[in-house]
């Protein structure tokens, strides 16, 4: 197993945590009732999932920026890099909006949606691509 495998595992975990964050916040907002938890517990769970995702994301980003070799002519790689950068910006905006910049507070829901979509795009252009290539037995360049 190589580093790209473990990067794909970590990226998949980040995506699943992001999906979990969407589901917990939708329950807090009263849109569904999947988990038998109160809002306060769901908010704590949301923050914990976000923190774990952030730590993994920073580690993955560090690897990508310092160690990864990439095909600079690949549209997928370009899309992945742009979505990864957008994800970083949105994480920063969401954390700032919850911790330090209260005027951003009213934008937390749209920021959360945008963050999930950017995370999903980053996942789709990296880990999902990797898993599909493994399943189909084809070689893909990075």
N, CA, C and O atoms as a MOPAC input file, in Angstrom:
PM7 MOZYME 1SCF
protein

 N      0.84000 1    -1.18700 1     0.00000 1
 C      0.00000 1     0.00000 1     0.00000 1
 C      0.87900 1     1.24200 1     0.00000 1
 O      1.86800 1     1.32700 1     0.72800 1
 N      0.50400 1     2.17700 1    -0.81200 1
 C      1.32800 1     3.36900 1    -0.96500 1
 C      0.68900 1     4.58500 1    -0.29700 1
 O     -0.40400 1     4.50700 1     0.26400 1
 N      1.38600 1     5.68500 1    -0.37200 1
 C      0.91700 1     6.92100 1     0.25300 1
 C     -0.38500 1     7.39700 1    -0.36800 1
 O     -1.24700 1     7.92700 1     0.33200 1
 N     -0.53800 1     7.21400 1    -1.67100 1
 C     -1.77400 1     7.65700 1    -2.33700 1
 C     -2.96800 1     6.87700 1    -1.79100 1
 O     -4.06100 1     7.42800 1    -1.65800 1
 N     -2.76200 1     5.59300 1    -1.47300 1
 C     -3.82800 1     4.80800 1    -0.85400 1
 C     -4.25400 1     5.44400 1     0.46900 1
 O     -5.44400 1     5.65000 1     0.70700 1
 N     -3.28500 1     5.75500 1     1.32600 1
 C     -3.60800 1     6.31000 1     2.64600 1
 C     -4.18100 1     7.71900 1     2.53100 1
 O     -5.03700 1     8.10900 1     3.32600 1
 N     -3.71200 1     8.48300 1     1.54400 1
 C     -4.29700 1     9.80100 1     1.29700 1
 C     -5.76100 1     9.64000 1     0.89100 1
 O     -6.61200 1    10.42500 1     1.31100 1
 N     -6.05300 1     8.64000 1     0.08700 1
 C     -7.42300 1     8.39300 1    -0.34700 1
 C     -8.30100 1     7.93800 1     0.82200 1
 O     -9.46600 1     8.32400 1     0.91500 1
 N     -7.74300 1     7.12500 1     1.70100 1
 C     -8.48800 1     6.71400 1     2.89400 1
 C     -8.81600 1     7.94300 1     3.74600 1
 O     -9.96200 1     8.13000 1     4.15400 1
 N     -7.81600 1     8.77400 1     4.01200 1
 C     -8.03000 1     9.97200 1     4.83600 1
 C     -9.01900 1    10.92300 1     4.17100 1
 O     -9.87300 1    11.49300 1     4.85000 1
 N     -8.92000 1    11.10200 1     2.86400 1
 C     -9.83300 1    11.98500 1     2.14700 1
 C    -11.25900 1    11.45000 1     2.20000 1
 O    -12.21000 1    12.22300 1     2.31600 1
 N    -11.41300 1    10.13300 1     2.11600 1
 C    -12.73200 1     9.52200 1     2.23300 1
 C    -13.30600 1     9.75600 1     3.63100 1
 O    -14.49300 1    10.05100 1     3.77400 1
 N    -12.47600 1     9.62700 1     4.65300 1
 C    -12.92300 1     9.88700 1     6.02500 1
 C    -13.35700 1    11.34300 1     6.16500 1
 O    -14.38700 1    11.62000 1     6.78000 1
 N    -12.59400 1    12.27100 1     5.60800 1
 C    -12.95600 1    13.69800 1     5.66000 1
 C    -14.31100 1    13.91200 1     4.99300 1
 O    -15.15600 1    14.63300 1     5.52300 1
 N    -14.52100 1    13.29400 1     3.83900 1
 C    -15.80600 1    13.43100 1     3.14900 1
 C    -16.94700 1    12.87600 1     4.00100 1
 O    -18.00000 1    13.50400 1     4.11100 1
 N    -16.74500 1    11.71000 1     4.60100 1
 C    -17.79200 1    11.12200 1     5.44900 1
 C    -18.06800 1    11.98900 1     6.67500 1
 O    -19.22000 1    12.11700 1     7.09100 1
 N    -17.03300 1    12.58400 1     7.25600 1
 C    -17.22400 1    13.50800 1     8.37700 1
 C    -17.99700 1    14.74800 1     7.92800 1
 O    -18.86000 1    15.24000 1     8.65600 1
 N    -17.69100 1    15.25100 1     6.73700 1
 C    -18.41800 1    16.40600 1     6.20300 1
 C    -19.88800 1    16.05900 1     5.99100 1
 O    -20.76800 1    16.86600 1     6.29200 1
 N    -20.15300 1    14.87600 1     5.48000 1
 C    -21.53500 1    14.42600 1     5.31000 1
 C    -22.22800 1    14.31900 1     6.66200 1
 O    -23.38400 1    14.71500 1     6.81200 1
 N    -21.51400 1    13.78200 1     7.64000 1
 C    -22.05800 1    13.71700 1     9.00300 1
 C    -22.35700 1    15.09500 1     9.55500 1
 O    -23.35500 1    15.28400 1    10.25100 1
 N    -21.49400 1    16.07000 1     9.24900 1
 C    -21.73300 1    17.43400 1     9.71600 1
 C    -22.99200 1    18.02600 1     9.10000 1
 O    -23.75000 1    18.72700 1     9.77100 1
 N    -23.21100 1    17.74400 1     7.83000 1
 C    -24.43000 1    18.22400 1     7.17700 1
 C    -25.65200 1    17.61300 1     7.86300 1
 O    -26.61600 1    18.31600 1     8.16600 1
 N    -25.60700 1    16.31100 1     8.10300 1
 C    -26.75300 1    15.63400 1     8.70900 1
 C    -27.01900 1    16.09800 1    10.13700 1
 O    -28.17500 1    16.26700 1    10.52600 1
 N    -25.95400 1    16.30600 1    10.92600 1
 C    -26.18000 1    16.76400 1    12.30100 1
 C    -26.75200 1    18.17700 1    12.31300 1
 O    -27.64600 1    18.47200 1    13.10600 1
 N    -26.25400 1    19.04400 1    11.45400 1
 C    -26.76600 1    20.41500 1    11.45800 1
 C    -28.19600 1    20.47400 1    10.92100 1
 O    -28.99800 1    21.27600 1    11.39800 1
 N    -28.52200 1    19.64300 1     9.94400 1
 C    -29.89900 1    19.59800 1     9.46200 1
 C    -30.84900 1    19.13700 1    10.56600 1
 O    -31.98600 1    19.60200 1    10.64300 1
 N    -30.38800 1    18.23000 1    11.41300 1
 C    -31.23600 1    17.81100 1    12.53900 1
 C    -31.37500 1    18.93000 1    13.55700 1
 O    -32.46000 1    19.14000 1    14.09800 1
 N    -30.29600 1    19.64900 1    13.82500 1
 C    -30.37600 1    20.79600 1    14.74100 1
 C    -31.39800 1    21.81100 1    14.21800 1
 O    -32.13400 1    22.41900 1    14.99500 1
 N    -31.43400 1    21.98700 1    12.89300 1
 C    -32.35700 1    22.94000 1    12.27500 1
 C    -33.77400 1    22.38100 1    12.14600 1
 O    -34.66800 1    23.07100 1    11.65600 1
 N    -33.98400 1    21.14000 1    12.58200 1
 C    -35.31500 1    20.55000 1    12.55400 1
 C    -35.74900 1    19.98100 1    11.21700 1
 O    -36.94400 1    19.79800 1    10.98500 1
 N    -34.80900 1    19.70000 1    10.34000 1
 C    -35.14900 1    19.19900 1     9.00300 1
 C    -35.36600 1    17.69000 1     8.96300 1
 O    -36.01900 1    17.18800 1     8.04800 1
 N    -34.82800 1    16.95900 1     9.94000 1
 C    -35.02900 1    15.51200 1    10.03000 1
 C    -34.74300 1    15.07900 1    11.45800 1
 O    -34.32500 1    15.88500 1    12.29000 1
 N    -34.96800 1    13.80800 1    11.73500 1
 C    -34.69700 1    13.25900 1    13.06700 1
 C    -34.08600 1    11.87200 1    12.90100 1
 O    -34.79100 1    10.86700 1    12.98800 1
 N    -32.78300 1    11.81600 1    12.66300 1
 C    -32.09400 1    10.53900 1    12.48500 1
 C    -31.45300 1    10.03000 1    13.77200 1
 O    -31.45100 1     8.82800 1    14.03800 1
 N    -30.92200 1    10.92700 1    14.55300 1
 C    -30.19200 1    10.54800 1    15.76100 1
 C    -30.99700 1    10.90000 1    17.01100 1
 O    -31.62800 1    11.95600 1    17.05600 1
 N    -30.98400 1    10.03400 1    18.02300 1
 C    -31.72900 1    10.31000 1    19.25400 1
 C    -30.94700 1    11.21700 1    20.20700 1
 O    -30.72600 1    10.86200 1    21.36500 1
 N    -30.53500 1    12.37700 1    19.72100 1
 C    -29.74800 1    13.31500 1    20.52300 1
 C    -30.41800 1    14.67700 1    20.52700 1
 O    -31.14000 1    15.04100 1    19.59900 1
 N    -30.16000 1    15.41500 1    21.58900 1
 C    -30.66700 1    16.78500 1    21.67600 1
 C    -29.76000 1    17.71800 1    20.89400 1
 O    -28.63800 1    17.36700 1    20.53100 1
 N    -30.27200 1    18.91100 1    20.64600 1
 C    -29.53100 1    19.88800 1    19.83100 1
 C    -28.14900 1    20.20300 1    20.39300 1
 O    -27.18000 1    20.28200 1    19.63800 1
 N    -28.04600 1    20.38200 1    21.70400 1
 C    -26.74600 1    20.71900 1    22.30100 1
 C    -25.72100 1    19.61800 1    22.03800 1
 O    -24.56600 1    19.90800 1    21.72700 1
 N    -26.13400 1    18.36300 1    22.15900 1
 C    -25.22300 1    17.24400 1    21.90200 1
 C    -24.86100 1    17.18000 1    20.42000 1
 O    -23.71900 1    16.89200 1    20.06500 1
 N    -25.84300 1    17.45000 1    19.55900 1
 C    -25.57300 1    17.43900 1    18.12400 1
 C    -24.60200 1    18.54000 1    17.73800 1
 O    -23.74400 1    18.33100 1    16.88000 1
 N    -24.72100 1    19.70000 1    18.35100 1
 C    -23.79900 1    20.80700 1    18.06100 1
 C    -22.38100 1    20.43000 1    18.50300 1
 O    -21.41900 1    20.69300 1    17.78200 1
 N    -22.24900 1    19.81900 1    19.67900 1
 C    -20.92400 1    19.36100 1    20.13000 1
 C    -20.36600 1    18.31500 1    19.16000 1
 O    -19.18400 1    18.35200 1    18.81700 1
 N    -21.21100 1    17.38800 1    18.72200 1
 C    -20.79200 1    16.35600 1    17.78000 1
 C    -20.36900 1    16.99100 1    16.45600 1
 O    -19.36900 1    16.58500 1    15.86400 1
 N    -21.12100 1    17.97700 1    15.99300 1
 C    -20.80900 1    18.70700 1    14.76800 1
 C    -19.42000 1    19.34200 1    14.86100 1
 O    -18.62000 1    19.24300 1    13.93100 1
 N    -19.14500 1    19.98500 1    15.98000 1
 C    -17.83600 1    20.62400 1    16.15600 1
 C    -16.70900 1    19.60200 1    16.23800 1
 O    -15.63100 1    19.81800 1    15.68300 1
 N    -16.95300 1    18.49600 1    16.92500 1
 C    -15.93000 1    17.45000 1    17.03500 1
 C    -15.63500 1    16.84500 1    15.66600 1
 O    -14.47100 1    16.66500 1    15.30800 1
 N    -16.67500 1    16.53000 1    14.90100 1
 C    -16.48000 1    16.01200 1    13.54000 1
 C    -15.70300 1    17.01900 1    12.70000 1
 O    -14.79000 1    16.64700 1    11.96200 1
 N    -16.06300 1    18.28500 1    12.81300 1
 C    -15.37700 1    19.33000 1    12.06600 1
 C    -13.90900 1    19.42900 1    12.44400 1
 O    -13.05300 1    19.61300 1    11.57900 1
 N    -13.61500 1    19.30800 1    13.73200 1
 C    -12.23000 1    19.37600 1    14.19500 1
 C    -11.41200 1    18.20200 1    13.66400 1
 O    -10.29100 1    18.39300 1    13.19200 1
 N    -11.95700 1    17.00600 1    13.73500 1
 C    -11.25700 1    15.82700 1    13.21800 1
 C    -11.04000 1    15.98100 1    11.71000 1
 O     -9.95200 1    15.70200 1    11.20500 1
 N    -12.07300 1    16.42300 1    10.99600 1
 C    -11.94100 1    16.63000 1     9.54800 1
 C    -10.87000 1    17.67300 1     9.25000 1
 O    -10.08100 1    17.50100 1     8.32000 1
 N    -10.83600 1    18.75100 1    10.02900 1
 C     -9.84700 1    19.80400 1     9.82000 1
 C     -8.42700 1    19.27800 1    10.02100 1
 O     -7.54100 1    19.57200 1     9.21800 1
 N     -8.20400 1    18.51100 1    11.07700 1
 C     -6.86700 1    17.96000 1    11.33700 1
 C     -6.44100 1    17.05400 1    10.18500 1
 O     -5.31200 1    17.14900 1     9.70300 1
 N     -7.34000 1    16.17600 1     9.74300 1
 C     -7.01600 1    15.30500 1     8.61100 1
 C     -6.77300 1    16.11600 1     7.34600 1
 O     -5.83800 1    15.84500 1     6.59200 1
 N     -7.62200 1    17.11000 1     7.12200 1
 C     -7.50300 1    17.93000 1     5.91700 1
 C     -6.16700 1    18.67300 1     5.88400 1
 O     -5.53300 1    18.76300 1     4.83300 1
 N     -5.74400 1    19.19900 1     7.01600 1
 C     -4.45600 1    19.90400 1     7.07400 1
 C     -3.31300 1    18.93400 1     6.77600 1
 O     -2.37700 1    19.27800 1     6.05500 1
 N     -3.39000 1    17.73000 1     7.32600 1
 C     -2.36300 1    16.72800 1     7.03300 1
 C     -2.32300 1    16.34800 1     5.56600 1
 O     -1.24900 1    16.24000 1     4.97600 1
 N     -3.48800 1    16.14700 1     4.97900 1
 C     -3.56300 1    15.81000 1     3.55200 1
 C     -3.02800 1    16.96600 1     2.71300 1
 O     -2.26600 1    16.75500 1     1.76900 1
 N     -3.42400 1    18.17400 1     3.05700 1
 C     -2.96700 1    19.35500 1     2.32400 1
 C     -1.45000 1    19.47900 1     2.39200 1
 O     -0.80000 1    19.76300 1     1.38600 1
 N     -0.88700 1    19.26600 1     3.57800 1
 C      0.56100 1    19.33000 1     3.73600 1
 C      1.24300 1    18.33500 1     2.79800 1
 O      2.20100 1    18.67800 1     2.10700 1
 N      0.74300 1    17.10500 1     2.78200 1
 C      1.32000 1    16.09700 1     1.88300 1
 C      1.21300 1    16.55200 1     0.42900 1
 O      2.18800 1    16.49100 1    -0.32100 1
 N      0.02900 1    17.00700 1     0.03700 1
 C     -0.17900 1    17.39500 1    -1.36400 1
 C      0.73800 1    18.53700 1    -1.78000 1
 O      1.23700 1    18.55300 1    -2.90500 1
 N      0.96100 1    19.48300 1    -0.89100 1
 C      1.76900 1    20.64400 1    -1.23100 1
 C      3.27100 1    20.36700 1    -1.17500 1
 O      4.04700 1    21.04700 1    -1.84700 1
 N      3.68600 1    19.38800 1    -0.38800 1
 C      5.12200 1    19.17500 1    -0.20300 1
 C      5.66400 1    17.91900 1    -0.86800 1
 O      6.83000 1    17.89800 1    -1.26200 1
 N      4.86500 1    16.88300 1    -1.00300 1
 C      5.38800 1    15.59500 1    -1.45200 1
 C      4.78600 1    15.06300 1    -2.74300 1
 O      5.44000 1    14.31300 1    -3.46700 1
 N      3.57100 1    15.43400 1    -3.03400 1
 C      2.87900 1    14.81600 1    -4.17400 1
 C      3.49300 1    15.25400 1    -5.49700 1
 O      3.87400 1    16.41000 1    -5.68000 1
 N      3.57300 1    14.30500 1    -6.39800 1
 C      3.95300 1    14.62600 1    -7.76700 1
 C      2.66300 1    14.64100 1    -8.58000 1
 O      1.82900 1    13.74500 1    -8.44800 1
 N      2.50600 1    15.64500 1    -9.40600 1
 C      1.23700 1    15.80500 1   -10.10900 1
 C      1.45600 1    16.00100 1   -11.59900 1
 O      2.50900 1    16.45600 1   -12.04500 1
 N      0.43800 1    15.64600 1   -12.34200 1
 C      0.40500 1    15.89600 1   -13.77800 1
 C     -0.19800 1    17.28600 1   -13.97100 1
 O     -1.41100 1    17.46100 1   -13.85200 1
 N      0.63400 1    18.25600 1   -14.26400 1
 C      0.17700 1    19.64800 1   -14.36900 1
 C     -0.70200 1    19.90700 1   -15.58800 1
 O     -1.29800 1    20.97700 1   -15.70500 1
 N     -0.78700 1    18.94400 1   -16.49000 1
 C     -1.62000 1    19.11200 1   -17.67900 1
 C     -2.98600 1    18.44500 1   -17.54100 1
 O     -3.75800 1    18.40200 1   -18.49900 1
 N     -3.27900 1    17.93000 1   -16.36500 1
 C     -4.52800 1    17.20700 1   -16.14900 1
 C     -5.63400 1    18.15100 1   -15.65500 1
 O     -5.45700 1    18.83100 1   -14.64400 1
 N     -6.75900 1    18.19600 1   -16.35100 1
 C     -7.88800 1    19.01400 1   -15.86700 1
 C     -8.39700 1    18.54000 1   -14.50400 1
 O     -8.83200 1    19.35200 1   -13.68800 1
 N     -8.34400 1    17.22700 1   -14.25500 1
 C     -8.77500 1    16.71000 1   -12.95500 1
 C     -7.88700 1    17.23800 1   -11.83800 1
 O     -8.38300 1    17.64100 1   -10.78600 1
 N     -6.58100 1    17.23800 1   -12.06200 1
 C     -5.64300 1    17.71900 1   -11.04200 1
 C     -5.84800 1    19.21900 1   -10.80600 1
 O     -5.81400 1    19.67500 1    -9.66300 1
 N     -6.05900 1    19.97900 1   -11.86600 1
 C     -6.32900 1    21.40500 1   -11.71600 1
 C     -7.61200 1    21.63100 1   -10.92400 1
 O     -7.64600 1    22.46200 1   -10.01700 1
 N     -8.66200 1    20.89600 1   -11.26300 1
 C     -9.92400 1    21.02000 1   -10.53200 1
 C     -9.72200 1    20.64200 1    -9.06000 1
 O    -10.25000 1    21.30400 1    -8.16700 1
 N     -8.96300 1    19.58500 1    -8.82000 1
 C     -8.68900 1    19.14500 1    -7.44500 1
 C     -7.95400 1    20.23100 1    -6.65500 1
 O     -8.30400 1    20.52000 1    -5.51100 1
 N     -6.94600 1    20.82100 1    -7.26800 1
 C     -6.18300 1    21.87900 1    -6.59300 1
 C     -7.05700 1    23.09100 1    -6.30200 1
 O     -6.97800 1    23.65900 1    -5.21200 1
 N     -7.88400 1    23.49400 1    -7.25100 1
 C     -8.77000 1    24.64600 1    -7.04100 1
 C     -9.81700 1    24.35500 1    -5.96900 1
 O    -10.08400 1    25.20100 1    -5.11500 1
 N    -10.40700 1    23.17200 1    -6.01100 1
 C    -11.40500 1    22.81400 1    -4.99900 1
 C    -10.77000 1    22.67100 1    -3.61700 1
 O    -11.37200 1    23.05300 1    -2.61400 1
 N     -9.55700 1    22.12300 1    -3.56400 1
 C     -8.85800 1    22.01700 1    -2.28400 1
 C     -8.55700 1    23.39000 1    -1.69700 1
 O     -8.72100 1    23.60800 1    -0.49700 1
 N     -8.11500 1    24.31600 1    -2.54900 1
 C     -7.86900 1    25.69200 1    -2.08400 1
 C     -9.14400 1    26.36700 1    -1.62200 1
 O     -9.15000 1    27.05800 1    -0.60400 1
 N    -10.23300 1    26.17000 1    -2.36900 1
 C    -11.52700 1    26.72700 1    -1.97300 1
 C    -11.98700 1    26.13800 1    -0.64700 1
 O    -12.53200 1    26.84600 1     0.20000 1
 N    -11.76500 1    24.84100 1    -0.47000 1
 C    -12.13100 1    24.19900 1     0.79600 1
 C    -11.37200 1    24.83500 1     1.95500 1
 O    -11.95400 1    25.11300 1     3.00300 1
 N    -10.07400 1    25.06800 1     1.76700 1
 C     -9.28000 1    25.72900 1     2.81700 1
 C     -9.83500 1    27.11100 1     3.15700 1
 O     -9.96400 1    27.46100 1     4.33000 1
 N    -10.16000 1    27.89000 1     2.13500 1
 C    -10.72200 1    29.22800 1     2.36800 1
 C    -12.05100 1    29.14800 1     3.11100 1
 O    -12.29700 1    29.93500 1     4.02500 1
 N    -12.90000 1    28.21700 1     2.73300 1
 C    -14.21000 1    28.09500 1     3.36800 1
 C    -14.10200 1    27.59600 1     4.80200 1
 O    -14.86600 1    28.02400 1     5.66700 1
 N    -13.15800 1    26.69500 1     5.06000 1
 C    -12.93100 1    26.26000 1     6.44500 1
 C    -12.52000 1    27.46900 1     7.28600 1
 O    -13.03500 1    27.67700 1     8.38500 1
 N    -11.59400 1    28.25600 1     6.75900 1
 C    -11.16600 1    29.45700 1     7.48700 1
 C    -12.30700 1    30.41800 1     7.73300 1
 O    -12.42700 1    30.96400 1     8.83000 1
 N    -13.15000 1    30.63800 1     6.73600 1
 C    -14.29300 1    31.54200 1     6.89500 1
 C    -15.28200 1    30.99700 1     7.91100 1
 O    -15.82100 1    31.75400 1     8.71800 1
 N    -15.52700 1    29.69800 1     7.88100 1
 C    -16.49600 1    29.10800 1     8.82500 1
 C    -15.96900 1    29.17300 1    10.25700 1
 O    -16.71000 1    29.52000 1    11.17700 1
 N    -14.70500 1    28.84200 1    10.44500 1
 C    -14.11700 1    28.92900 1    11.79100 1
 C    -14.12600 1    30.38400 1    12.26700 1
 O    -14.49000 1    30.66100 1    13.41000 1
 N    -13.72900 1    31.31000 1    11.39700 1
 C    -13.74000 1    32.73100 1    11.77800 1
 C    -15.14500 1    33.19600 1    12.12000 1
 O    -15.33200 1    33.97000 1    13.06000 1
 N    -16.13300 1    32.73300 1    11.36700 1
 C    -17.51800 1    33.12900 1    11.61800 1
 C    -18.06800 1    32.58900 1    12.92700 1
 O    -18.92800 1    33.21600 1    13.54500 1
 N    -17.58400 1    31.44000 1    13.35000 1
 C    -18.06600 1    30.88100 1    14.61400 1
 C    -17.26600 1    31.37100 1    15.81700 1
 O    -17.78000 1    31.39200 1    16.93500 1
 N    -16.02100 1    31.76400 1    15.59700 1
 C    -15.15300 1    32.11000 1    16.72700 1
 C    -14.89500 1    33.60300 1    16.91100 1
 O    -14.92800 1    34.10300 1    18.03500 1
 N    -14.64000 1    34.31900 1    15.81500 1
 C    -14.13400 1    35.67700 1    15.96300 1
 C    -14.92000 1    36.74900 1    15.23300 1
 O    -14.96600 1    37.88800 1    15.69700 1
 N    -15.52100 1    36.43500 1    14.13900 1
 C    -16.19300 1    37.44300 1    13.32200 1
 C    -17.70300 1    37.23900 1    13.36100 1
 O    -18.27800 1    36.62900 1    12.45900 1
 N    -18.33000 1    37.74500 1    14.39300 1
 C    -19.76500 1    37.51900 1    14.56000 1
 C    -20.61300 1    37.99400 1    13.37800 1
 O    -21.67000 1    37.40700 1    13.14700 1
 N    -20.21300 1    39.03300 1    12.60500 1
 C    -21.03300 1    39.37600 1    11.44000 1
 C    -21.13600 1    38.24800 1    10.41200 1
 O    -22.09600 1    38.19800 1     9.64300 1
 N    -20.15500 1    37.34400 1    10.39500 1
 C    -20.23500 1    36.20100 1     9.48800 1
 C    -21.20800 1    35.14200 1     9.99600 1
 O    -21.54500 1    34.20600 1     9.27000 1
 N    -21.65800 1    35.28500 1    11.23700 1
 C    -22.53900 1    34.29200 1    11.83900 1
 C    -23.78000 1    34.00800 1    11.02600 1
 O    -24.20900 1    32.85900 1    10.92600 1
 N    -24.36200 1    35.04200 1    10.44400 1
 C    -25.58400 1    34.83400 1     9.65000 1
 C    -25.29300 1    34.10100 1     8.34300 1
 O    -26.21500 1    33.64900 1     7.66400 1
 N    -24.02000 1    33.98200 1     7.99200 1
 C    -23.63000 1    33.27800 1     6.76600 1
 C    -23.16500 1    31.84600 1     7.02100 1
 O    -22.70600 1    31.17100 1     6.10000 1
 N    -23.28100 1    31.37700 1     8.27100 1
 C    -22.75300 1    30.05500 1     8.58800 1
 C    -23.43200 1    28.94300 1     7.79100 1
 O    -22.76300 1    28.01100 1     7.34500 1
 N    -24.74300 1    29.02700 1     7.60700 1
 C    -25.41600 1    27.97500 1     6.83800 1
 C    -24.96600 1    27.96100 1     5.38200 1
 O    -24.59800 1    26.89900 1     4.87900 1
 N    -24.98100 1    29.10900 1     4.67600 1
 C    -24.46500 1    29.06500 1     3.29900 1
 C    -22.98500 1    28.66700 1     3.22900 1
 O    -22.57100 1    27.96500 1     2.30700 1
 N    -22.19400 1    29.12100 1     4.20800 1
 C    -20.78200 1    28.70300 1     4.24000 1
 C    -20.66800 1    27.19600 1     4.43500 1
 O    -19.82900 1    26.54500 1     3.81100 1
 N    -21.50900 1    26.65000 1     5.29600 1
 C    -21.49900 1    25.20600 1     5.52500 1
 C    -21.85800 1    24.42400 1     4.27300 1
 O    -21.23400 1    23.40800 1     3.96600 1
 N    -22.86400 1    24.90000 1     3.55300 1
 C    -23.25400 1    24.23800 1     2.29400 1
 C    -22.11800 1    24.32600 1     1.28400 1
 O    -21.76900 1    23.33000 1     0.65000 1
 N    -21.54100 1    25.51400 1     1.13500 1
 C    -20.43100 1    25.69200 1     0.19000 1
 C    -19.23900 1    24.82400 1     0.60100 1
 O    -18.57700 1    24.23600 1    -0.25400 1
 N    -18.96600 1    24.74200 1     1.90000 1
 C    -17.85700 1    23.92500 1     2.38700 1
 C    -18.09700 1    22.45100 1     2.07600 1
 O    -17.18300 1    21.74700 1     1.64700 1
 N    -19.32500 1    21.98600 1     2.29300 1
 C    -19.61400 1    20.59200 1     1.96000 1
 C    -19.43500 1    20.33000 1     0.46300 1
 O    -18.84100 1    19.32500 1     0.07300 1
 N    -19.94300 1    21.22700 1    -0.36500 1
 C    -19.82300 1    21.03600 1    -1.81800 1
 C    -18.36700 1    21.06300 1    -2.27100 1
 O    -17.97100 1    20.26600 1    -3.12200 1
 N    -17.56400 1    21.97300 1    -1.71000 1
 C    -16.14200 1    22.02300 1    -2.06200 1
 C    -15.42800 1    20.75500 1    -1.58900 1
 O    -14.57300 1    20.21800 1    -2.29400 1
 N    -15.78300 1    20.28000 1    -0.39500 1
 C    -15.20100 1    19.03700 1     0.12400 1
 C    -15.58900 1    17.85700 1    -0.76400 1
 O    -14.75200 1    17.00900 1    -1.07500 1
 N    -16.84800 1    17.80500 1    -1.17000 1
 C    -17.30700 1    16.72600 1    -2.05400 1
 C    -16.57800 1    16.77300 1    -3.39100 1
 O    -16.21300 1    15.73100 1    -3.93500 1
 N    -16.36300 1    17.96600 1    -3.92300 1
 C    -15.62900 1    18.09500 1    -5.17300 1
 C    -14.17600 1    17.68900 1    -5.02400 1
 O    -13.61600 1    17.04200 1    -5.90900 1
 N    -13.56700 1    18.05900 1    -3.92300 1
 C    -12.18500 1    17.66500 1    -3.65800 1
 C    -12.09100 1    16.14700 1    -3.54500 1
 O    -11.17300 1    15.53400 1    -4.09000 1
 N    -13.04000 1    15.54700 1    -2.84000 1
 C    -13.10100 1    14.08500 1    -2.71000 1
 C    -13.29100 1    13.42400 1    -4.07800 1
 O    -12.60800 1    12.45400 1    -4.40500 1
 N    -14.21900 1    13.95500 1    -4.87000 1
 C    -14.52700 1    13.34900 1    -6.17300 1
 C    -13.33500 1    13.39700 1    -7.12700 1
 O    -13.14000 1    12.48500 1    -7.93000 1
 N    -12.54300 1    14.46000 1    -7.03700 1
 C    -11.40300 1    14.59300 1    -7.95800 1
 C    -10.12300 1    13.95000 1    -7.42500 1
 O     -9.06900 1    14.04800 1    -8.05400 1
 N    -10.21300 1    13.29900 1    -6.27600 1
 C     -9.02600 1    12.62100 1    -5.74400 1
 C     -9.36100 1    11.20700 1    -5.29600 1
 O     -9.10400 1    10.25000 1    -6.02700 1
 N     -9.93000 1    11.06200 1    -4.10700 1
 C    -10.15400 1     9.73100 1    -3.54700 1
 C    -11.16300 1     8.92400 1    -4.35400 1
 O    -10.91800 1     7.75100 1    -4.63600 1
 N    -12.28400 1     9.51500 1    -4.73000 1
 C    -13.26500 1     8.77500 1    -5.52500 1
 C    -12.63600 1     8.31500 1    -6.83600 1
 O    -12.84800 1     7.18500 1    -7.27600 1
 N    -11.86700 1     9.19600 1    -7.44900 1
 C    -11.15600 1     8.87200 1    -8.68800 1
 C    -10.22700 1     7.67800 1    -8.45200 1
 O    -10.18000 1     6.74500 1    -9.25400 1
 N     -9.49400 1     7.72200 1    -7.34400 1
 C     -8.57000 1     6.63700 1    -6.99100 1
 C     -9.32500 1     5.32300 1    -6.79100 1
 O     -8.93800 1     4.29400 1    -7.34500 1
 N    -10.40500 1     5.35500 1    -5.99900 1
 C    -11.15500 1     4.12000 1    -5.71300 1
 C    -11.74000 1     3.52600 1    -6.99000 1
 O    -11.70800 1     2.31000 1    -7.17400 1
 N    -12.26900 1     4.36000 1    -7.86600 1
 C    -12.82600 1     3.85000 1    -9.12400 1
 C    -11.74200 1     3.24100 1   -10.01000 1
 O    -11.96100 1     2.21300 1   -10.65100 1
 N    -10.57400 1     3.88000 1   -10.04200 1
 C     -9.46000 1     3.32700 1   -10.82200 1
 C     -9.02400 1     1.98000 1   -10.25200 1
 O     -8.70100 1     1.06400 1   -11.00900 1
 N     -9.01200 1     1.85300 1    -8.94100 1
 C     -8.64900 1     0.58600 1    -8.31200 1
 C     -9.67300 1    -0.49900 1    -8.63600 1
 O     -9.30400 1    -1.63300 1    -8.94300 1
 N    -10.95000 1    -0.15600 1    -8.56700 1
 C    -12.01000 1    -1.11600 1    -8.84900 1
 C    -11.94200 1    -1.59000 1   -10.29300 1
 O    -12.08100 1    -2.78000 1   -10.57500 1
 N    -11.72600 1    -0.63800 1   -11.21500 1
 C    -11.70000 1    -0.96300 1   -12.64100 1
 C    -10.35200 1    -1.46600 1   -13.11500 1
 O    -10.22600 1    -1.93100 1   -14.24800 1
 N     -9.33900 1    -1.37800 1   -12.25900 1
 C     -8.01400 1    -1.87200 1   -12.61200 1
 C     -7.30300 1    -1.06200 1   -13.66500 1
 O     -6.57900 1    -1.61100 1   -14.49500 1
 N     -7.50600 1     0.25800 1   -13.63700 1
 C     -6.82100 1     1.10800 1   -14.60500 1
 C     -5.79700 1     1.97900 1   -13.89500 1
 O     -5.93700 1     2.28700 1   -12.71100 1
 N     -4.77300 1     2.36700 1   -14.63200 1
 C     -3.74900 1     3.24300 1   -14.08400 1
 C     -4.14800 1     4.69400 1   -14.33600 1
 O     -4.51400 1     5.07000 1   -15.45000 1
 N     -4.07100 1     5.49100 1   -13.29000 1
 C     -4.34100 1     6.91600 1   -13.44700 1
 C     -3.10500 1     7.67900 1   -13.01900 1
 O     -2.40800 1     7.27500 1   -12.08800 1
 N     -2.83800 1     8.75800 1   -13.68400 1
 C     -1.68900 1     9.58300 1   -13.33500 1
 C     -2.05100 1    10.60900 1   -12.28300 1
 O     -3.18100 1    11.09200 1   -12.22200 1
 N     -1.08100 1    10.93000 1   -11.46400 1
 C     -1.27900 1    11.98600 1   -10.48000 1
 C     -0.29300 1    13.03000 1   -10.77300 1
 O     -0.24500 1    14.04700 1   -10.08100 1

